[in-house]
Amino acid sequence: MSTTQSERLRELLEPLVNSQGLDLEEIAVDSVGRKRVLSVVVDSDTGADLDQIADVSRALSAKLDETDAMGAGEYTLEVGTPGAERLLKEHRHYVRAVGRLVKFQPVEGDELVARILAVDDEGLDLEVPGVKGRKPTSRRLAFSDIDKARVQVEFNRKDNDKSDEQSDAKSDEKEEEA
């Protein structure tokens, strides 16, 4: 039997979110002055677009209106995605972060910033960026060795695969013109 309001809300809303092709990542009820805010965070392997967010928001709102899960008082429903610097907690979060730069706080040792290359059931294959012109190095990190992990925002990432594809396309265009 659920004990907290958040747990009861999760039991009520998670099947509805899943039926929309999304995962219920977080749920929280906060008081802001006299108002209450129900925050629901959803995501999927391919991300969630604005149309999906709107659809799930309408479905959740209708479900909440037909039950007394939020009680009699007024509240605001906010539905969104985890955001750019999401905290990685579950296996699926790491899978979704493949190719992304992540800051790891190991259970023991110093903080580590590395790119996730692959994920399996035991842990992660990482690429640790080289410092001061040195080449990147590979590293294996077990899930049991991770205390916290958070995706990092990259503004100047050079994606070799995309730039190679663009170069190839430009070369093909020049050959066709000649």
N, C-alpha and C positions, 0 to 999 in steps of 0.2 A: 504494500500500500504506500502510495506517495505521501510524503510528509510536507514538502514545501510547495508553495504556489507555483514556482518555476518548474518543479518536477511534474505537477499536475498539468500545467499548460503544455509542457513538452509531450506528455502522453496524449493530450488532446490534439495538438497541432502537427506533430511530426508525421503521422500518416497522411495528412492533407498536403503537407509540403512535399513529401516523397511522391505522392500521386501527380504532382506537377513536374516531376523529373528533377527535383532539387533535393539537397541535403539540408537538414536543419542543423546549423552549426552552433548557434548560441541563442539563448533566450534569457531576458532579464526584465524585471519589473523594478523601476526606480521611481521614487517620489521626487518631484521637482516643485517645491512649494506645496500648494494644495493639489496640484495635478499629479497624476500617475502616468508614466510612460512605459508601454510594453515594447521593448526592442527585440526584434527577431532578425537574426542574421542567417542568410541562406547562401548556398553555393552549389556548384556542380563541377564535374571534371572539365567541362568546356566553358565554365563561367556562367554567369546569369546576366541576361540583358534586361533593359528597362521594361520591355513587354512582359517578360517572365516575372519580374519583380511586381509589376502592376497586377498581373493575374493572380499571383499567390497572395498579394496584399488583399485583394477583393475577396478571395476564398477564405482567408483567415478571418477577415472582418465579419463575414457572414456567419462563420462557425462560432465566433466569439459572441455575436449578437444573439444566437439561438441558445446559448448556454449561459450560466451564471459564473463562469470560470474567473472573470475579472471582478465579480461582485457588482454592487449597485452603483458605485461611484463612477464619475467620468474618467476616461483615460484616453491617451493618444497611442495609436498603433504606428510603429515605425518599422518598416521592412527594408533591409539593405543587404549588401555583400560585405565580406570581411575587410576589404580595403587593401591598399597597396602593401603595407607593412604588417601583414597578418602574422599572428603567432601560430606556429606549427605544433599541433598537439596530437593528431591522429595520423595513422599510416597514410590515409588518403590525402592528407594535407601535404605530406612530403612528396607523394606521387605527383600532385598538381604543381609542385614547385620545382620539378625537374627543369634544369636549364637556368634557374634563378640563383642569384647571389643571396646567401643566408648567413646571418650572424648566429653562431652557436655558442651557448654557455655550457661547457661540459660539466659533468658531475665533479670531476677533478681536473685541475689545470686551467690554463689561460683561455680567454675568449678566442674564437676562431671564426674568420670570415672566409667562406668558400662557396663555390658553385656546385649545386647538386647535379651529378651526371647520371646516376642511376639509383633506383630504390628496389630493395628486395625485402623479404620478411625479417631479416636480421638487422639490416642497417642501410647505410648510404655509401655510395662511391662518390668522392668529392674531388674537385680540382681547386687547389689552393693557389690563388694568384701569386705570381712572382713579385718580389719587391725589388725596386731599383734596377730594373732591366733583367732580372733573373727570370728563367722560365718557370711556368706554373708547375706544381708538383701534385701527384695523386695521393689521396689518403682515404682510408676506410674508417668509418665511424659507426659503431654499433648504436642502436636505439637506446640500449641500457646505459650508454655513456653520455647521453644528452639530458641536460637539466632543462634548458630552454632553447628554442630556435625561433628566429624571426626573419621573415623575408625582408631584404633590403631594397630600397628604391635605387635604380640605376638611371642616371640621366645621360651618360655618355657611353653607353655600352656599344661596343663594336661587334656586331653579329656577323661573323665570318661567312656563315652559310648564306645569309640574305645578300651580302655584298658580292659574294662569288656568283650567285644566281643573276644579280643585276648586271655584273660585268659580262657574264656569258650572253645575256640577252642583248646588251649593247654591241658586243662583238658580232653576234648573228645579224643584227640590223645593218651594221657597216658592211658585212660581206654581201648581204642582199642588195645594197645600194651600188656596190662596185661592179 
